[in-house]
Structure formats: C-alpha cells, structure tokens
Amino acid sequence: MHCLPQPTWPWSLKSPRHRWVATSASNYPIYASHGIEEYWIADIDRETLVVHRQPRGKTYVEVSQYSGDASIAPLAAPQEVVAVRDIFN
C-alpha cells in the first residue's frame, strides 16, 4: 500500500518569478486523490489566497479566491481565523 503523509493544512506559494512554482500548483491532483480535504495556494504576486476544498477524484469541487480584508479559517482548525492581508505582510 502506498501512503502519503497527510498535512493538516497544505498550501503552496505561487510566483511566476520562481521556477519551482509551476510544480507546486500542480500538486492538487495528488492531494485530492488522497483525500486531503483542503489545499491553499498563496499567490504572492497578486496577494491572493486560492483555497481548494471538497476533493472528488483528482480535483476539488470548491475553489475560492480570497484577497485584501477577507478572512478564512482552515477546515482542520476553524478557530484559527487568518486575515489574508496578514499572510502577505
């Protein structure tokens, strides 16, 4: 049996200025297919948080973008509300 570690809060940084970014955003099929409930991508150039939730097969049903004064909490720790602006400051 092949098992992947299940992080409680997976997320990646995305920036076109960095080569490694092209692969970081493409990890979501792996996370979705292994049942990772939530995957966050922080787009540092646009100061936007892209949140993938509700895995189904190799994709996520819910994909939302947050920026500016928006706040969000990870599903694994709903009491840990994060202001998007604080992530980029």
Phi, psi and omega in degrees: 000134180260121181239141173253145174297143181254098176294148180280342183212071182286137175201160182227156173263138182235126177205127180295347179282350183241130183296323185295343185297326182303328179272333183295318180288339181275002179286345187301326177298325178293312180298314181298314183293341178259011173080017176294118188292337188208140181218122182252138173239123177263110178273099188289335179285325181260358183050051182232141176254124178253121185246123177257129179221165178063073179295140175214112184066237180254024181218177177243135182288319183252121176231119183233151177244138180230142177206174176059235185274003180296152176234154180209155176233141177292147180301325182287342181214071186298342178281349182264071181287132182242130173278126182304317180303325180292332179296327186261357178263000000 
